[in-house]
Amino acid sequence: MHLSFICNQEQINIKIKSLSKTSTSEDGWIDFYIDKVTNENWLLTRYDSEYQGGGLQVLKRLPDIQATYRDWE
């Protein structure tokens, strides 16, 4: 199965071990990674970061999947 995003903390921790960190955003909220085996780019961010604890951690494969209106017709 080829995942586009992971939001389970245990699965994130497992996946991160197979990735190499390439950079961090200027504000420090997003970490960028690469999978050197598949050459896939990933980013680690948090949704609802304004909540106590920093919000939900999400690991997303890039490029983001974009749904358009035409996809649903």
matplotlib code that plots the C-alpha trace (Angstrom):
import matplotlib.pyplot as plt

x = [0.0, 1.4, 0.3, 0.0, -0.2, 0.2, -1.4, -0.9, 2.0, 3.4, 3.4, 5.0, 7.8, 8.4, 8.3, 10.6, 13.3, 13.5, 13.7, 16.5, 15.8, 16.6, 15.5, 13.1, 10.8, 11.9, 9.2, 10.3, 6.8, 7.6, 10.4, 11.2, 12.4, 13.5, 13.2, 16.6, 15.3, 12.2, 13.3, 10.0, 9.8, 7.8, 6.9, 6.1, 3.7, 1.0, -2.6, -4.4, -1.0, -2.7, -4.0, -2.1, 0.5, 1.0, -1.8, -2.0, 1.3, 0.9, 3.5, 2.6, 4.1, 4.8, 3.5, 0.2, -2.8, -5.0, -8.7, -10.4, -14.1, -13.7, -12.5, -15.9, -18.1]
y = [0.0, 3.4, 6.0, 9.7, 10.7, 9.1, 10.5, 7.6, 8.6, 5.0, 4.7, 8.2, 7.1, 3.9, 5.8, 8.6, 6.0, 5.2, 8.8, 11.4, 14.9, 17.5, 20.8, 22.6, 25.5, 29.0, 29.0, 25.6, 23.9, 21.8, 19.2, 18.0, 14.5, 12.3, 8.5, 7.7, 4.3, 5.6, 9.2, 10.3, 13.6, 13.9, 16.6, 16.4, 19.1, 19.6, 20.4, 22.5, 23.6, 26.3, 23.6, 22.6, 20.0, 21.4, 19.6, 16.5, 15.4, 14.4, 13.0, 13.8, 12.5, 15.2, 16.4, 16.9, 15.1, 17.8, 16.9, 19.1, 19.6, 17.7, 14.6, 14.4, 14.8]
z = [0.0, -1.0, 1.6, 0.9, 4.5, 7.9, 11.1, 13.5, 15.8, 16.0, 12.2, 11.8, 14.1, 12.1, 8.8, 10.0, 10.8, 7.1, 5.9, 5.9, 7.1, 4.5, 6.0, 8.4, 7.5, 8.7, 11.4, 12.6, 12.2, 9.2, 8.7, 5.2, 4.5, 1.6, 1.2, -0.4, -1.6, -3.5, -3.9, -2.4, -0.6, 2.7, 5.1, 8.8, 10.1, 12.7, 12.2, 14.7, 16.1, 18.2, 20.6, 23.7, 22.8, 19.3, 17.5, 15.4, 13.8, 10.2, 7.8, 4.1, 0.9, -1.7, -4.0, -2.1, -3.7, -5.2, -5.9, -8.4, -9.0, -12.2, -10.2, -8.6, -11.8]

ax = plt.figure().add_subplot(projection="3d")
ax.plot(x, y, z, "-o")
ax.set_aspect("equal")
plt.show()
